[in-house]
């Protein structure tokens, strides 16, 4: 029984290390992104995941209307907002 536990110990240690190195930080980033997307408000300057810069004009349930170039309005899914620009 002790040999089996000793043989599984390195695998368990590798799993725990992978959890702290890869999975946990990815979950934290996803949670922060989801919270940022849900707290968007009118007037926020944002960058989409495609690199488009604009200002939030309106927010609907699952979409956001962004103004670019003064008067051009584009509608995006909330998940397409990559970050909010803070100055």
Number of C-alpha atoms within 10 A of each C-alpha: 5 7 8 8 10 10 10 11 12 11 11 12 11 10 12 12 12 12 13 11 11 10 12 12 12 13 11 11 11 12 12 12 16 14 11 15 19 14 8 19 14 13 13 15 19 20 18 18 12 9 12 13 19 23 22 22 18 16 18 10 8 10 15 24 20 26 19 15 9 8 8 10 16 13 15 15 15 20 15 16 23 17 17 18 12 7 4
